[in-house]
Amino acid sequence: MAVTVSNLIMGPGTLYRAAVDAVEPEDTAVNSTPAASAYTDVGGTMDGVTLAINQEYTELAVDQVIDVPGRRKTKREFTIQTNLAEPTLENLAFVMNEDEATAVTTGTGFKKLEPSNDTSATQPVYSKLLFDGFAPDSLARRVIGRKMLSTDNVEFAYSKENQTVFTATFSGHYVSPSIKPFVVIDEDAA
């Protein structure tokens, strides 16, 4: 098989967050910045942004053959993972699934974050994540996770030789029968 060099991808991308009900940009706007009124750029990231799609299949079996006759998909889990290189209080609220508007407050000469004291049965704050990067032929690719929740432990370290970052893994969730949980859109030069 010949290698199509223009299909190789490398380069930075930009991660945005929005309310889960934010209006998505039109597919034809894949090569433009999303509306600042709905989407907030989370700032710099380190070590890239990773979309991971894990699929589980259950084997079918019959007595008459020794081979596996088929499989059925029984679970799909997808995550968007990154390290937020700008460890602001707003980004800390974001990775803790807090409502930034109520969790981060300011006063004369200070800003602080206080997490909510809700019970575990309270509905968490889901977000919509939009990631813009490159597609083959140096065109644009956009990934939208429509109902995301930060699901890993939140930690950040201060050390002499390493930059402080917020590690973040956002897990995707079912939206509705008519709205898929995520979409990947590539710009088409044709």
GUFI-137665 format. One record per residue (C-alpha): residue in one letter; y, x, z. Coordinates in steps of 0.02 Angstrom, whole numbers. Example, Ala and Ser with C-alpha at 12.3 -4.5 7.8 and 13.67 -1.06 7.14 Angstrom:
<pt><r>A</r><y>-225</y><x>615</x><z>390</z></pt>
<pt><r>S</r><y>-53</y><x>684</x><z>357</z></pt>
END
This chain:
<pt><r>M</r><y>0</y><x>0</x><z>0</z></pt>
<pt><r>A</r><y>170</y><x>69</x><z>-48</z></pt>
<pt><r>V</r><y>306</y><x>80</x><z>81</z></pt>
<pt><r>T</r><y>465</y><x>-19</x><z>48</z></pt>
<pt><r>V</r><y>594</y><x>89</x><z>134</z></pt>
<pt><r>S</r><y>725</y><x>-50</x><z>134</z></pt>
<pt><r>N</r><y>607</y><x>-152</x><z>247</z></pt>
<pt><r>L</r><y>620</y><x>-22</x><z>387</z></pt>
<pt><r>I</r><y>735</y><x>-73</x><z>529</z></pt>
<pt><r>M</r><y>832</y><x>29</x><z>655</z></pt>
<pt><r>G</r><y>994</y><x>0</x><z>742</z></pt>
<pt><r>P</r><y>1084</y><x>-83</x><z>885</z></pt>
<pt><r>G</r><y>1105</y><x>-266</x><z>917</z></pt>
<pt><r>T</r><y>1210</y><x>-382</x><z>1024</z></pt>
<pt><r>L</r><y>1147</y><x>-502</x><z>1156</z></pt>
<pt><r>Y</r><y>1241</y><x>-663</x><z>1196</z></pt>
<pt><r>R</r><y>1211</y><x>-798</x><z>1325</z></pt>
<pt><r>A</r><y>1263</y><x>-980</x><z>1328</z></pt>
<pt><r>A</r><y>1226</y><x>-1143</x><z>1416</z></pt>
<pt><r>V</r><y>1058</y><x>-1212</x><z>1364</z></pt>
<pt><r>D</r><y>1144</y><x>-1359</x><z>1277</z></pt>
<pt><r>A</r><y>1268</y><x>-1249</x><z>1179</z></pt>
<pt><r>V</r><y>1280</y><x>-1291</x><z>995</z></pt>
<pt><r>E</r><y>1191</y><x>-1160</x><z>891</z></pt>
<pt><r>P</r><y>1280</y><x>-1077</x><z>745</z></pt>
<pt><r>E</r><y>1226</y><x>-1139</x><z>575</z></pt>
<pt><r>D</r><y>1083</y><x>-1041</x><z>496</z></pt>
<pt><r>T</r><y>1202</y><x>-994</x><z>355</z></pt>
<pt><r>A</r><y>1314</y><x>-907</x><z>486</z></pt>
<pt><r>V</r><y>1177</y><x>-781</x><z>530</z></pt>
<pt><r>N</r><y>1294</y><x>-638</x><z>480</z></pt>
<pt><r>S</r><y>1442</y><x>-692</x><z>587</z></pt>
<pt><r>T</r><y>1485</y><x>-680</x><z>771</z></pt>
<pt><r>P</r><y>1443</y><x>-838</x><z>869</z></pt>
<pt><r>A</r><y>1588</y><x>-942</x><z>935</z></pt>
<pt><r>A</r><y>1664</y><x>-858</x><z>1088</z></pt>
<pt><r>S</r><y>1695</y><x>-1029</x><z>1164</z></pt>
<pt><r>A</r><y>1508</y><x>-1059</x><z>1183</z></pt>
<pt><r>Y</r><y>1429</y><x>-886</x><z>1184</z></pt>
<pt><r>T</r><y>1468</y><x>-740</x><z>1300</z></pt>
<pt><r>D</r><y>1427</y><x>-562</x><z>1248</z></pt>
<pt><r>V</r><y>1331</y><x>-487</x><z>1396</z></pt>
<pt><r>G</r><y>1398</y><x>-314</x><z>1351</z></pt>
<pt><r>G</r><y>1305</y><x>-152</x><z>1326</z></pt>
<pt><r>T</r><y>1117</y><x>-140</x><z>1341</z></pt>
<pt><r>M</r><y>1003</y><x>11</x><z>1361</z></pt>
<pt><r>D</r><y>834</y><x>42</x><z>1280</z></pt>
<pt><r>G</r><y>857</y><x>-101</x><z>1159</z></pt>
<pt><r>V</r><y>816</y><x>-286</x><z>1167</z></pt>
<pt><r>T</r><y>634</y><x>-335</x><z>1148</z></pt>
<pt><r>L</r><y>564</y><x>-503</x><z>1092</z></pt>
<pt><r>A</r><y>382</y><x>-512</x><z>1148</z></pt>
<pt><r>I</r><y>268</y><x>-655</x><z>1093</z></pt>
<pt><r>N</r><y>104</y><x>-665</x><z>1187</z></pt>
<pt><r>Q</r><y>-27</y><x>-783</x><z>1118</z></pt>
<pt><r>E</r><y>-191</y><x>-834</x><z>1200</z></pt>
<pt><r>Y</r><y>-337</y><x>-902</x><z>1100</z></pt>
<pt><r>T</r><y>-493</y><x>-985</x><z>1169</z></pt>
<pt><r>E</r><y>-655</y><x>-951</x><z>1077</z></pt>
<pt><r>L</r><y>-760</y><x>-1093</x><z>1009</z></pt>
<pt><r>A</r><y>-949</y><x>-1076</x><z>1028</z></pt>
<pt><r>V</r><y>-1106</y><x>-1160</x><z>962</z></pt>
<pt><r>D</r><y>-1290</y><x>-1128</x><z>998</z></pt>
<pt><r>Q</r><y>-1336</y><x>-1106</x><z>816</z></pt>
<pt><r>V</r><y>-1241</y><x>-944</x><z>776</z></pt>
<pt><r>I</r><y>-1208</y><x>-784</x><z>873</z></pt>
<pt><r>D</r><y>-1036</y><x>-755</x><z>798</z></pt>
<pt><r>V</r><y>-879</y><x>-836</x><z>862</z></pt>
<pt><r>P</r><y>-852</y><x>-981</x><z>739</z></pt>
<pt><r>G</r><y>-666</y><x>-997</x><z>774</z></pt>
<pt><r>R</r><y>-526</y><x>-999</x><z>901</z></pt>
<pt><r>R</r><y>-390</y><x>-1118</x><z>957</z></pt>
<pt><r>K</r><y>-220</y><x>-1066</x><z>1022</z></pt>
<pt><r>T</r><y>-209</y><x>-1122</x><z>1203</z></pt>
<pt><r>K</r><y>-52</y><x>-1035</x><z>1264</z></pt>
<pt><r>R</r><y>103</y><x>-950</x><z>1197</z></pt>
<pt><r>E</r><y>228</y><x>-857</x><z>1304</z></pt>
<pt><r>F</r><y>381</y><x>-768</x><z>1238</z></pt>
<pt><r>T</r><y>506</y><x>-658</x><z>1327</z></pt>
<pt><r>I</r><y>667</y><x>-567</x><z>1289</z></pt>
<pt><r>Q</r><y>679</y><x>-405</x><z>1386</z></pt>
<pt><r>T</r><y>823</y><x>-283</x><z>1406</z></pt>
<pt><r>N</r><y>921</y><x>-176</x><z>1526</z></pt>
<pt><r>L</r><y>1099</y><x>-237</x><z>1550</z></pt>
<pt><r>A</r><y>1203</y><x>-78</x><z>1550</z></pt>
<pt><r>E</r><y>1358</y><x>-164</x><z>1619</z></pt>
<pt><r>P</r><y>1310</y><x>-206</x><z>1799</z></pt>
<pt><r>T</r><y>1449</y><x>-333</x><z>1830</z></pt>
<pt><r>L</r><y>1439</y><x>-472</x><z>1957</z></pt>
<pt><r>E</r><y>1437</y><x>-596</x><z>1813</z></pt>
<pt><r>N</r><y>1284</y><x>-510</x><z>1738</z></pt>
<pt><r>L</r><y>1201</y><x>-505</x><z>1910</z></pt>
<pt><r>A</r><y>1227</y><x>-693</x><z>1926</z></pt>
<pt><r>F</r><y>1154</y><x>-712</x><z>1751</z></pt>
<pt><r>V</r><y>993</y><x>-616</x><z>1789</z></pt>
<pt><r>M</r><y>976</y><x>-711</x><z>1955</z></pt>
<pt><r>N</r><y>989</y><x>-880</x><z>1863</z></pt>
<pt><r>E</r><y>1146</y><x>-923</x><z>1959</z></pt>
<pt><r>D</r><y>1290</y><x>-1028</x><z>1896</z></pt>
<pt><r>E</r><y>1419</y><x>-892</x><z>1869</z></pt>
<pt><r>A</r><y>1563</y><x>-1015</x><z>1896</z></pt>
<pt><r>T</r><y>1507</y><x>-1051</x><z>2075</z></pt>
<pt><r>A</r><y>1414</y><x>-891</x><z>2122</z></pt>
<pt><r>V</r><y>1555</y><x>-768</x><z>2080</z></pt>
<pt><r>T</r><y>1719</y><x>-795</x><z>2171</z></pt>
<pt><r>T</r><y>1877</y><x>-695</x><z>2184</z></pt>
<pt><r>G</r><y>2012</y><x>-668</x><z>2313</z></pt>
<pt><r>T</r><y>2157</y><x>-551</x><z>2340</z></pt>
<pt><r>G</r><y>2090</y><x>-380</x><z>2298</z></pt>
<pt><r>F</r><y>1904</y><x>-426</x><z>2287</z></pt>
<pt><r>K</r><y>1770</y><x>-516</x><z>2189</z></pt>
<pt><r>K</r><y>1601</y><x>-565</x><z>2264</z></pt>
<pt><r>L</r><y>1436</y><x>-646</x><z>2222</z></pt>
<pt><r>E</r><y>1347</y><x>-759</x><z>2345</z></pt>
<pt><r>P</r><y>1183</y><x>-836</x><z>2288</z></pt>
<pt><r>S</r><y>1147</y><x>-1020</x><z>2308</z></pt>
<pt><r>N</r><y>1042</y><x>-1083</x><z>2454</z></pt>
<pt><r>D</r><y>954</y><x>-1219</x><z>2356</z></pt>
<pt><r>T</r><y>774</y><x>-1264</x><z>2389</z></pt>
<pt><r>S</r><y>641</y><x>-1201</x><z>2271</z></pt>
<pt><r>A</r><y>620</y><x>-1377</x><z>2201</z></pt>
<pt><r>T</r><y>797</y><x>-1374</x><z>2132</z></pt>
<pt><r>Q</r><y>810</y><x>-1363</x><z>1942</z></pt>
<pt><r>P</r><y>850</y><x>-1182</x><z>1896</z></pt>
<pt><r>V</r><y>994</y><x>-1134</x><z>1782</z></pt>
<pt><r>Y</r><y>918</y><x>-1106</x><z>1609</z></pt>
<pt><r>S</r><y>1015</y><x>-1013</x><z>1475</z></pt>
<pt><r>K</r><y>1014</y><x>-999</x><z>1287</z></pt>
<pt><r>L</r><y>1000</y><x>-819</x><z>1226</z></pt>
<pt><r>L</r><y>1057</y><x>-765</x><z>1054</z></pt>
<pt><r>F</r><y>1020</y><x>-590</x><z>991</z></pt>
<pt><r>D</r><y>1098</y><x>-519</x><z>832</z></pt>
<pt><r>G</r><y>1019</y><x>-367</x><z>752</z></pt>
<pt><r>F</r><y>962</y><x>-301</x><z>584</z></pt>
<pt><r>A</r><y>835</y><x>-371</x><z>461</z></pt>
<pt><r>P</r><y>757</y><x>-282</x><z>311</z></pt>
<pt><r>D</r><y>877</y><x>-227</x><z>172</z></pt>
<pt><r>S</r><y>1013</y><x>-195</x><z>304</z></pt>
<pt><r>L</r><y>1043</y><x>-382</x><z>318</z></pt>
<pt><r>A</r><y>1067</y><x>-481</x><z>478</z></pt>
<pt><r>R</r><y>933</y><x>-552</x><z>592</z></pt>
<pt><r>R</r><y>967</y><x>-677</x><z>730</z></pt>
<pt><r>V</r><y>845</y><x>-727</x><z>868</z></pt>
<pt><r>I</r><y>884</y><x>-879</x><z>974</z></pt>
<pt><r>G</r><y>787</y><x>-918</x><z>1133</z></pt>
<pt><r>R</r><y>834</y><x>-1098</x><z>1168</z></pt>
<pt><r>K</r><y>780</y><x>-1119</x><z>1351</z></pt>
<pt><r>M</r><y>769</y><x>-953</x><z>1442</z></pt>
<pt><r>L</r><y>752</y><x>-909</x><z>1625</z></pt>
<pt><r>S</r><y>757</y><x>-738</x><z>1707</z></pt>
<pt><r>T</r><y>583</y><x>-724</x><z>1784</z></pt>
<pt><r>D</r><y>560</y><x>-546</x><z>1845</z></pt>
<pt><r>N</r><y>622</y><x>-465</x><z>2002</z></pt>
<pt><r>V</r><y>804</y><x>-411</x><z>1993</z></pt>
<pt><r>E</r><y>833</y><x>-231</x><z>2041</z></pt>
<pt><r>F</r><y>959</y><x>-96</x><z>2008</z></pt>
<pt><r>A</r><y>968</y><x>81</x><z>2071</z></pt>
<pt><r>Y</r><y>1104</y><x>207</x><z>2102</z></pt>
<pt><r>S</r><y>1051</y><x>386</x><z>2071</z></pt>
<pt><r>K</r><y>1133</y><x>550</x><z>2032</z></pt>
<pt><r>E</r><y>1051</y><x>573</x><z>1863</z></pt>
<pt><r>N</r><y>1027</y><x>396</x><z>1796</z></pt>
<pt><r>Q</r><y>1143</y><x>257</x><z>1743</z></pt>
<pt><r>T</r><y>1139</y><x>95</x><z>1843</z></pt>
<pt><r>V</r><y>1071</y><x>-53</x><z>1744</z></pt>
<pt><r>F</r><y>1007</y><x>-227</x><z>1780</z></pt>
<pt><r>T</r><y>829</y><x>-243</x><z>1716</z></pt>
<pt><r>A</r><y>798</y><x>-415</x><z>1645</z></pt>
<pt><r>T</r><y>653</y><x>-514</x><z>1575</z></pt>
<pt><r>F</r><y>694</y><x>-688</x><z>1515</z></pt>
<pt><r>S</r><y>547</y><x>-806</x><z>1485</z></pt>
<pt><r>G</r><y>557</y><x>-945</x><z>1357</z></pt>
<pt><r>H</r><y>510</y><x>-1125</x><z>1391</z></pt>
<pt><r>Y</r><y>464</y><x>-1284</x><z>1300</z></pt>
<pt><r>V</r><y>616</y><x>-1384</x><z>1243</z></pt>
<pt><r>S</r><y>556</y><x>-1545</x><z>1157</z></pt>
<pt><r>P</r><y>439</y><x>-1604</x><z>1019</z></pt>
<pt><r>S</r><y>579</y><x>-1590</x><z>891</z></pt>
<pt><r>I</r><y>661</y><x>-1429</x><z>954</z></pt>
<pt><r>K</r><y>558</y><x>-1270</x><z>946</z></pt>
<pt><r>P</r><y>577</y><x>-1148</x><z>1093</z></pt>
<pt><r>F</r><y>640</y><x>-1005</x><z>984</z></pt>
<pt><r>V</r><y>691</y><x>-964</x><z>806</z></pt>
<pt><r>V</r><y>708</y><x>-804</x><z>705</z></pt>
<pt><r>I</r><y>833</y><x>-814</x><z>561</z></pt>
<pt><r>D</r><y>855</y><x>-679</x><z>428</z></pt>
<pt><r>E</r><y>1001</y><x>-668</x><z>310</z></pt>
<pt><r>D</r><y>945</y><x>-687</x><z>129</z></pt>
<pt><r>A</r><y>1044</y><x>-592</x><z>-2</z></pt>
<pt><r>A</r><y>976</y><x>-700</x><z>-143</z></pt>
END
